[in-house]
Amino acid sequence: MTLIELAGIERTFQLGDSTVHALAGLDLAIDAGEYVAVMGPSGSGKSTLLNLLGLLDRPNAGRYTLEGSDVTTLSADQLARVRSERIGFVFQSFHLVPRLTAAENIALPMTLAGIPLKERNARVAKALVNFGLDKRADHRPDQLSGGQRQRVAIARATIMQPALILADEPTGNLDRHTGEEVVNLLEALNASGVTLIVVTHDQAMGARARRRLVMEDGRLQSDSARP
């Protein structure tokens, strides 16, 4: 089943007198359950594509269909709801709320979505165990290691049971061993059926994905699948 379909996507930015084509006439389809790496040099359009897929940005032209719905026609409130319920984000710099504990950070998307306290607590308790954080539930981010913070971020990204996880350089701030653990967690989620799209400069990580998209100058330079 096709999860994502982009048709003729254009995204431009004005820098002084010049127009920058961050995405230019992009056509792309991604099926549910795929594991995709988006690669390319700085300024190639990777982050713009990720922001657009995550409904953090809108295209200037073209159509973005997510789970059969044309999301380019939705209002800001409707986009926020789809983002909350169907998309999970994992960032290089974790983006945890400093004053909240690990458990509270994980619960945050459910709190914002108005999910009842009893269900929130049950889901968080399960996530803490699944991600090896049950002994760190009451620790704030500054009391956690980099790997633990990223596990909290992944638990938060998946607590709403999204169809899609978008990961932007998820191992960029981690040592090699911890990065390997984080990649294994993401790949296990993908194996359970969640679509995983990773933006990375890391060739080794890109090679692990079953499909690699290479961007250059806002265009798709190559699209290759691993057997």
LUMMAR-224165 format. One line per field, with one value per residue: residue number from 0; residue in one letter; x, y, z of N, C-alpha, C in turn. Coordinates in steps of 0.1 Angstrom, whole numbers, plus 5000, padded with zeros to 4 digits. Atoms other than C-alpha are relative to their C-alpha. Example, Ala and Ser with C-alpha at 12.3 -4.5 7.8 and 13.67 -1.06 7.14 Angstrom:
<mitors>
nr	[0, 1]
rest	[a, s]
n.px	[5009, 4991]
n.py	[4988, 4989]
n.pz	[5000, 5000]
ca.px	[5123, 5137]
ca.py	[4955, 4989]
ca.pz	[5078, 5071]
c.px	[5009, 4992]
c.py	[5012, 5011]
c.pz	[5000, 5008]
</mitors>
This chain:
<mitors>
nr	[0, 1, 2, 3, 4, 5, 6, 7, 8, 9, 10, 11, 12, 13, 14, 15, 16, 17, 18, 19, 20, 21, 22, 23, 24, 25, 26, 27, 28, 29, 30, 31, 32, 33, 34, 35, 36, 37, 38, 39, 40, 41, 42, 43, 44, 45, 46, 47, 48, 49, 50, 51, 52, 53, 54, 55, 56, 57, 58, 59, 60, 61, 62, 63, 64, 65, 66, 67, 68, 69, 70, 71, 72, 73, 74, 75, 76, 77, 78, 79, 80, 81, 82, 83, 84, 85, 86, 87, 88, 89, 90, 91, 92, 93, 94, 95, 96, 97, 98, 99, 100, 101, 102, 103, 104, 105, 106, 107, 108, 109, 110, 111, 112, 113, 114, 115, 116, 117, 118, 119, 120, 121, 122, 123, 124, 125, 126, 127, 128, 129, 130, 131, 132, 133, 134, 135, 136, 137, 138, 139, 140, 141, 142, 143, 144, 145, 146, 147, 148, 149, 150, 151, 152, 153, 154, 155, 156, 157, 158, 159, 160, 161, 162, 163, 164, 165, 166, 167, 168, 169, 170, 171, 172, 173, 174, 175, 176, 177, 178, 179, 180, 181, 182, 183, 184, 185, 186, 187, 188, 189, 190, 191, 192, 193, 194, 195, 196, 197, 198, 199, 200, 201, 202, 203, 204, 205, 206, 207, 208, 209, 210, 211, 212, 213, 214, 215, 216, 217, 218, 219, 220, 221, 222, 223, 224, 225, 226]
rest	[m, t, l, i, e, l, a, g, i, e, r, t, f, q, l, g, d, s, t, v, h, a, l, a, g, l, d, l, a, i, d, a, g, e, y, v, a, v, m, g, p, s, g, s, g, k, s, t, l, l, n, l, l, g, l, l, d, r, p, n, a, g, r, y, t, l, e, g, s, d, v, t, t, l, s, a, d, q, l, a, r, v, r, s, e, r, i, g, f, v, f, q, s, f, h, l, v, p, r, l, t, a, a, e, n, i, a, l, p, m, t, l, a, g, i, p, l, k, e, r, n, a, r, v, a, k, a, l, v, n, f, g, l, d, k, r, a, d, h, r, p, d, q, l, s, g, g, q, r, q, r, v, a, i, a, r, a, t, i, m, q, p, a, l, i, l, a, d, e, p, t, g, n, l, d, r, h, t, g, e, e, v, v, n, l, l, e, a, l, n, a, s, g, v, t, l, i, v, v, t, h, d, q, a, m, g, a, r, a, r, r, r, l, v, m, e, d, g, r, l, q, s, d, s, a, r, p]
n.px	[5008, 4993, 5002, 4996, 4999, 4997, 5002, 4996, 4998, 4990, 4998, 4990, 4997, 4994, 4988, 4997, 5006, 5000, 5010, 4994, 5009, 4996, 5005, 5004, 5007, 4998, 5009, 4995, 5010, 4994, 5010, 5001, 4990, 4986, 4988, 4994, 4990, 4999, 4986, 4996, 4992, 5007, 5007, 5006, 5014, 5004, 5008, 5012, 5009, 5005, 5009, 5012, 5007, 5005, 5011, 4995, 4999, 5009, 4994, 5006, 5008, 5000, 5009, 4994, 5011, 4996, 5010, 5012, 5006, 4991, 4997, 4997, 5013, 5005, 4998, 4989, 5005, 5001, 4986, 4994, 5006, 4993, 4986, 5000, 5005, 4995, 4986, 4991, 4988, 4988, 4990, 4986, 4998, 5010, 5012, 5008, 5003, 4991, 5006, 5008, 4993, 5001, 5014, 5008, 4997, 5006, 5015, 5004, 5009, 5014, 5006, 5005, 5011, 5011, 5002, 5003, 4988, 4998, 4994, 4986, 4991, 4998, 4992, 4987, 4994, 4996, 4989, 4988, 4994, 4996, 4988, 4990, 5000, 5008, 4993, 4997, 5013, 5001, 4988, 5001, 4990, 4986, 4995, 4999, 4990, 5005, 5008, 5012, 5009, 5006, 5010, 5012, 5005, 5006, 5012, 5010, 5004, 5008, 5010, 5013, 5001, 5001, 4997, 4987, 4990, 4990, 4988, 4990, 4987, 5003, 4988, 4990, 4994, 4998, 4989, 5003, 5007, 5014, 5007, 5004, 5011, 5012, 5004, 5007, 5013, 5008, 5002, 5010, 5013, 5003, 5003, 5014, 5009, 5000, 4992, 4989, 4992, 4988, 4991, 4987, 4988, 4992, 5001, 5002, 5014, 5007, 4999, 5008, 5014, 5003, 5001, 4992, 5003, 4989, 5005, 4990, 5006, 5014, 5006, 4996, 4990, 5001, 5010, 4995, 5005, 4992, 5008]
n.py	[4988, 4987, 4991, 4986, 4997, 4986, 4997, 4987, 4991, 4989, 4992, 4990, 4990, 4987, 4995, 4987, 4999, 5013, 5010, 5013, 5011, 5010, 5012, 4996, 5010, 5013, 5011, 5011, 5008, 5008, 5010, 5002, 5010, 4999, 4995, 4992, 4990, 4988, 4996, 4990, 4990, 4989, 4992, 5008, 5000, 5011, 4995, 4995, 5011, 5005, 4991, 5001, 5013, 5000, 4989, 4988, 4990, 5003, 4997, 4989, 5006, 5015, 5007, 5010, 5009, 5008, 5010, 4998, 4987, 4989, 4992, 4986, 4992, 4999, 4988, 5002, 5009, 5013, 5005, 5003, 5012, 5011, 5001, 5006, 5014, 5009, 4998, 4998, 4993, 5002, 4990, 5001, 4993, 5006, 4991, 5003, 4988, 5002, 5000, 5012, 5013, 5009, 5004, 4989, 4997, 5010, 4998, 4987, 5000, 5005, 4989, 4990, 5006, 5002, 5014, 5001, 5003, 5014, 5005, 4994, 5007, 5014, 5000, 4995, 5010, 5010, 4994, 4999, 5013, 5004, 4993, 5001, 4987, 5000, 4995, 4986, 4994, 4987, 4992, 4990, 5002, 4998, 5012, 5012, 5001, 4997, 5011, 5000, 4989, 5003, 5011, 4993, 4993, 5010, 5004, 4989, 5000, 5012, 5003, 4998, 5011, 4993, 5008, 4995, 4994, 4992, 4998, 4990, 5002, 5004, 5004, 4990, 4995, 5012, 5008, 5011, 5012, 4995, 4998, 5013, 5004, 4992, 5005, 5013, 4997, 4995, 5011, 5009, 4994, 5002, 5014, 5002, 4995, 4986, 4995, 4993, 4992, 4995, 4991, 5002, 4998, 5011, 5010, 5014, 5001, 5000, 5013, 5010, 4999, 5009, 4991, 4988, 4989, 4991, 4987, 4990, 4988, 5001, 5011, 5013, 5004, 5014, 5008, 5014, 5009, 5011, 5013]
n.pz	[5000, 5001, 4988, 5004, 5015, 5004, 5015, 5005, 4988, 5001, 4988, 5003, 4989, 5004, 4993, 5006, 5014, 5007, 4996, 4998, 5002, 4991, 5007, 5013, 5008, 4994, 5000, 4991, 4993, 4990, 4996, 4985, 4995, 5006, 4992, 5010, 4997, 5009, 4999, 5009, 4994, 4994, 5010, 5011, 4998, 4991, 4989, 5005, 5002, 4988, 4994, 5008, 4997, 4986, 5000, 4994, 5011, 5011, 5013, 5008, 5011, 4999, 4991, 4991, 4995, 4989, 4997, 5008, 4999, 5005, 4989, 5004, 4999, 4986, 4992, 4990, 4989, 5005, 5001, 4986, 4995, 5007, 4995, 4987, 4999, 5011, 5003, 4988, 5004, 4992, 5005, 4996, 4987, 4991, 4999, 4988, 4992, 4990, 4987, 4998, 4998, 5011, 5001, 5005, 5014, 5008, 4999, 5005, 5011, 4996, 4992, 5010, 5007, 4991, 4997, 4985, 4992, 4998, 5012, 5001, 4991, 5004, 5012, 4996, 4992, 5009, 5008, 4992, 4999, 5014, 5004, 4990, 4992, 4988, 4988, 5003, 5003, 4993, 5003, 5011, 5011, 4996, 4991, 5009, 5011, 5014, 5005, 4993, 5005, 5013, 4997, 4995, 5012, 5008, 4993, 5002, 5014, 5004, 4990, 5007, 5010, 5013, 5012, 5006, 4991, 5007, 4992, 5006, 4995, 4987, 4993, 5002, 4987, 4991, 5004, 5010, 4993, 4997, 5012, 5005, 4992, 5004, 5013, 4998, 4995, 5011, 5009, 4994, 5002, 5014, 5002, 4995, 5010, 5001, 5010, 4995, 5010, 4993, 5006, 4994, 5008, 4997, 5011, 4994, 4996, 5012, 5006, 4993, 5005, 5012, 5011, 4998, 5008, 5000, 5005, 5004, 5005, 4999, 5009, 4997, 5009, 5002, 4991, 5002, 4990, 4997, 5002]
ca.px	[5000, 5013, 5018, 5034, 5030, 5046, 5037, 5055, 5066, 5083, 5097, 5114, 5130, 5139, 5175, 5179, 5173, 5177, 5152, 5165, 5148, 5151, 5129, 5123, 5096, 5099, 5080, 5082, 5062, 5070, 5051, 5039, 5066, 5096, 5130, 5144, 5176, 5177, 5213, 5232, 5254, 5245, 5220, 5207, 5172, 5172, 5160, 5135, 5121, 5119, 5102, 5077, 5070, 5066, 5040, 5063, 5064, 5042, 5052, 5048, 5034, 5025, 5006, 5015, 4992, 4996, 4976, 4953, 4946, 4959, 4975, 4984, 4947, 4945, 4942, 4969, 4948, 4942, 4979, 4988, 4963, 4978, 5013, 5004, 4986, 5004, 5040, 5068, 5100, 5135, 5161, 5199, 5197, 5169, 5145, 5134, 5118, 5145, 5122, 5103, 5113, 5118, 5083, 5068, 5086, 5074, 5038, 5038, 5023, 4994, 4989, 4986, 4962, 4940, 4944, 4930, 4956, 4950, 4958, 4988, 5003, 4998, 5014, 5043, 5050, 5052, 5074, 5098, 5103, 5105, 5132, 5152, 5143, 5123, 5150, 5153, 5116, 5120, 5153, 5154, 5173, 5204, 5206, 5206, 5233, 5231, 5219, 5193, 5180, 5177, 5158, 5134, 5131, 5123, 5098, 5081, 5081, 5063, 5040, 5011, 5016, 5024, 5025, 5057, 5089, 5111, 5147, 5171, 5207, 5195, 5230, 5248, 5255, 5262, 5293, 5296, 5284, 5254, 5246, 5244, 5220, 5197, 5198, 5188, 5159, 5147, 5151, 5131, 5103, 5105, 5104, 5071, 5056, 5063, 5076, 5111, 5127, 5162, 5181, 5218, 5253, 5266, 5273, 5273, 5238, 5226, 5237, 5216, 5183, 5165, 5161, 5184, 5173, 5202, 5193, 5212, 5202, 5166, 5161, 5162, 5195, 5191, 5166, 5181, 5167, 5187, 5177]
ca.py	[5000, 5035, 5056, 5087, 5101, 5134, 5148, 5178, 5192, 5226, 5244, 5277, 5303, 5339, 5348, 5385, 5389, 5352, 5324, 5291, 5259, 5237, 5211, 5211, 5191, 5162, 5130, 5102, 5073, 5054, 5022, 5015, 4996, 5007, 5016, 5045, 5065, 5101, 5111, 5138, 5168, 5198, 5220, 5192, 5194, 5165, 5186, 5204, 5171, 5158, 5189, 5186, 5149, 5157, 5185, 5211, 5229, 5233, 5231, 5261, 5238, 5201, 5175, 5155, 5125, 5108, 5076, 5085, 5120, 5152, 5169, 5200, 5211, 5208, 5237, 5243, 5226, 5196, 5193, 5194, 5166, 5144, 5152, 5142, 5110, 5096, 5109, 5105, 5126, 5117, 5145, 5146, 5169, 5149, 5180, 5168, 5193, 5199, 5204, 5172, 5137, 5109, 5096, 5130, 5136, 5103, 5111, 5146, 5138, 5119, 5148, 5172, 5148, 5146, 5109, 5099, 5097, 5060, 5051, 5075, 5059, 5024, 5032, 5051, 5023, 4998, 5021, 5026, 4989, 4983, 5009, 5000, 5032, 5019, 5028, 5063, 5072, 5101, 5114, 5147, 5149, 5164, 5133, 5109, 5098, 5107, 5072, 5073, 5107, 5094, 5063, 5087, 5106, 5074, 5063, 5097, 5095, 5061, 5065, 5076, 5045, 5065, 5051, 5070, 5077, 5105, 5105, 5134, 5123, 5102, 5090, 5123, 5132, 5096, 5075, 5045, 5018, 5039, 5049, 5012, 5006, 5034, 5022, 4987, 5002, 5021, 4990, 4969, 4994, 4992, 4954, 4957, 4975, 5012, 5031, 5045, 5074, 5084, 5115, 5108, 5117, 5084, 5060, 5029, 5038, 5046, 5012, 4995, 5009, 4988, 5019, 5049, 5082, 5105, 5142, 5169, 5205, 5198, 5169, 5132, 5121, 5084, 5059, 5025, 4995, 4968, 4932]
ca.pz	[5000, 4991, 5023, 5007, 4972, 4961, 4927, 4912, 4946, 4945, 4975, 4970, 4994, 4988, 4998, 4990, 4952, 4944, 4945, 4959, 4946, 4977, 4960, 4923, 4905, 4930, 4923, 4949, 4962, 4994, 5004, 5040, 5059, 5038, 5053, 5034, 5037, 5023, 5015, 4997, 5003, 5025, 5007, 4985, 4999, 5024, 5054, 5033, 5022, 5057, 5070, 5042, 5048, 5085, 5077, 5093, 5060, 5030, 4993, 4970, 4943, 4939, 4958, 4989, 4996, 5029, 5036, 5007, 5018, 5000, 5030, 5010, 5013, 5051, 5076, 5102, 5129, 5107, 5099, 5136, 5143, 5115, 5127, 5162, 5154, 5123, 5124, 5149, 5148, 5160, 5159, 5162, 5192, 5209, 5214, 5249, 5273, 5299, 5329, 5323, 5334, 5310, 5317, 5312, 5280, 5266, 5277, 5262, 5228, 5245, 5270, 5240, 5223, 5253, 5259, 5294, 5322, 5329, 5293, 5292, 5323, 5310, 5276, 5292, 5317, 5288, 5267, 5296, 5299, 5261, 5257, 5288, 5307, 5336, 5361, 5345, 5345, 5370, 5356, 5336, 5303, 5320, 5342, 5312, 5288, 5251, 5243, 5270, 5258, 5223, 5236, 5254, 5221, 5202, 5228, 5226, 5188, 5188, 5218, 5195, 5174, 5142, 5107, 5099, 5118, 5104, 5118, 5111, 5117, 5147, 5156, 5149, 5186, 5198, 5199, 5176, 5201, 5213, 5178, 5168, 5197, 5185, 5149, 5161, 5180, 5149, 5127, 5152, 5149, 5111, 5113, 5133, 5103, 5109, 5079, 5086, 5067, 5079, 5068, 5072, 5060, 5074, 5044, 5067, 5081, 5046, 5034, 5060, 5046, 5020, 4998, 4993, 4979, 4969, 4966, 4948, 4941, 4952, 4928, 4932, 4918, 4923, 4939, 4945, 4964, 4981, 4972]
c.px	[5009, 4997, 5002, 5001, 5002, 4999, 5003, 5002, 5011, 5000, 5011, 5001, 5006, 5012, 5004, 4993, 4999, 4990, 5008, 4990, 5005, 4995, 4994, 4994, 5002, 4988, 5005, 4988, 5007, 4988, 5000, 5010, 5014, 5010, 5008, 5010, 5000, 5014, 5003, 5007, 4992, 4994, 4994, 4985, 4995, 4991, 4987, 4990, 4994, 4990, 4986, 4992, 4994, 4989, 5004, 5001, 4990, 5007, 4994, 4991, 5001, 4991, 5007, 4988, 5006, 4988, 4987, 4994, 5010, 5002, 5003, 4987, 4995, 5003, 5012, 4996, 4999, 5014, 5006, 4994, 5007, 5014, 5000, 4996, 5007, 5015, 5008, 5014, 5011, 5011, 5014, 5002, 4989, 4987, 4991, 4998, 5008, 4994, 4992, 5008, 4999, 4986, 4991, 5002, 4994, 4985, 4995, 4991, 4985, 4993, 4994, 4988, 4988, 4996, 4999, 5013, 5003, 5007, 5014, 5010, 5003, 5010, 5015, 5008, 5006, 5012, 5013, 5007, 5006, 5013, 5011, 5002, 4993, 5007, 5004, 4988, 5000, 5013, 4997, 5011, 5015, 5006, 5001, 5012, 4994, 4992, 4987, 4990, 4994, 4990, 4987, 4994, 4992, 4987, 4989, 4995, 4990, 4988, 4985, 4997, 4999, 5002, 5014, 5009, 5010, 5012, 5010, 5013, 4999, 5012, 5011, 5007, 5004, 5013, 4996, 4991, 4986, 4992, 4994, 4988, 4987, 4995, 4992, 4986, 4991, 4997, 4990, 4986, 4995, 4996, 4986, 4990, 5000, 5009, 5011, 5007, 5011, 5008, 5014, 5012, 5009, 4998, 4996, 4985, 4992, 4999, 4991, 4985, 4998, 4998, 5008, 4996, 5012, 4995, 5012, 4993, 4984, 4993, 5005, 5010, 5000, 4991, 5003, 4995, 5010, 4992, 4996]
c.py	[5012, 5008, 5014, 5001, 5015, 5001, 5014, 5010, 5010, 5007, 5010, 5010, 5012, 5003, 5012, 5001, 4987, 4991, 4986, 4989, 4988, 4986, 5004, 4989, 4986, 4991, 4988, 4992, 4991, 4991, 4999, 4989, 5001, 5006, 5007, 5009, 5011, 5005, 5011, 5011, 5011, 5009, 4993, 4999, 4989, 5005, 5006, 4989, 4994, 5009, 5000, 4987, 5000, 5011, 5012, 5011, 4997, 5003, 5013, 4995, 4985, 4995, 4990, 4992, 4991, 4991, 5003, 5014, 5011, 5010, 5015, 5009, 5002, 5013, 4997, 4991, 4986, 4994, 4996, 4987, 4988, 4998, 4993, 4986, 4990, 5001, 5002, 5005, 4996, 5009, 4997, 5005, 4997, 5009, 4995, 5013, 4999, 4998, 4988, 4987, 4992, 4995, 5011, 5004, 4990, 5002, 5013, 5000, 4995, 5011, 5010, 4995, 4998, 4986, 4999, 4996, 4985, 4993, 5005, 4993, 4986, 4999, 5004, 4989, 4989, 5005, 5001, 4987, 4996, 5007, 5000, 5012, 4999, 5005, 5015, 5008, 5014, 5009, 5011, 4998, 5002, 4990, 4987, 5001, 5004, 4989, 4999, 5011, 4996, 4989, 5007, 5007, 4990, 4995, 5010, 5000, 4989, 4998, 5002, 4989, 5005, 4990, 5002, 5005, 5007, 5003, 5008, 4998, 4994, 4995, 5011, 5005, 4988, 4994, 4988, 4989, 5004, 5002, 4987, 4995, 5007, 4996, 4987, 5002, 5005, 4989, 4990, 5006, 4998, 4986, 4997, 5006, 5015, 5005, 5009, 5008, 5007, 5010, 4998, 5003, 4987, 4989, 4986, 4999, 5000, 4987, 4990, 5001, 4992, 5009, 5013, 5010, 5010, 5013, 5009, 5012, 5000, 4990, 4986, 4995, 4985, 4994, 4986, 4992, 4989, 4987, 4995]
c.pz	[5000, 5012, 4996, 4985, 4999, 4985, 4997, 5011, 4997, 5013, 4997, 5012, 4993, 5008, 4993, 4986, 4993, 5006, 5001, 4998, 5009, 4996, 4987, 4992, 5005, 4999, 5008, 5006, 5010, 5006, 5016, 5003, 4994, 5010, 4990, 5006, 4990, 5002, 4990, 5007, 5007, 4989, 4989, 5001, 5010, 5012, 4996, 4997, 5013, 5007, 4993, 5002, 5014, 5002, 5009, 4990, 4989, 4986, 4993, 4988, 5001, 5010, 5009, 5005, 5010, 5004, 4992, 5001, 4995, 5012, 4997, 5001, 5015, 5007, 5010, 5011, 4995, 4998, 5013, 5005, 4992, 5005, 5013, 5000, 4991, 4998, 5012, 4995, 5010, 4995, 5006, 5014, 5010, 5002, 5012, 5008, 5013, 5014, 5003, 5002, 4987, 4997, 4994, 4986, 4990, 4999, 4993, 4987, 5003, 5008, 4990, 4992, 5008, 5004, 5015, 5008, 5002, 4988, 4998, 5009, 4996, 4988, 5004, 5008, 4991, 4992, 5008, 5001, 4986, 4996, 5011, 5009, 5013, 5012, 4998, 4999, 5006, 4998, 4989, 4990, 5004, 5009, 4992, 4991, 4987, 4995, 5007, 4996, 4986, 5001, 5005, 4988, 4991, 5006, 4999, 4986, 4996, 5010, 4995, 4990, 4986, 4989, 4994, 5010, 4990, 5009, 4993, 5007, 5015, 5009, 5000, 5013, 5009, 4995, 4992, 5006, 5003, 4988, 4994, 5008, 4995, 4986, 5001, 5005, 4988, 4990, 5005, 4998, 4986, 4998, 5005, 4991, 4999, 4989, 5006, 4989, 5008, 4991, 5006, 4990, 5001, 4989, 5006, 5004, 4987, 4993, 5007, 4996, 4988, 4988, 5003, 4989, 5001, 4994, 4996, 4993, 5000, 4992, 5005, 4990, 4997, 5011, 4998, 5012, 5002, 4999, 5013]
</mitors>
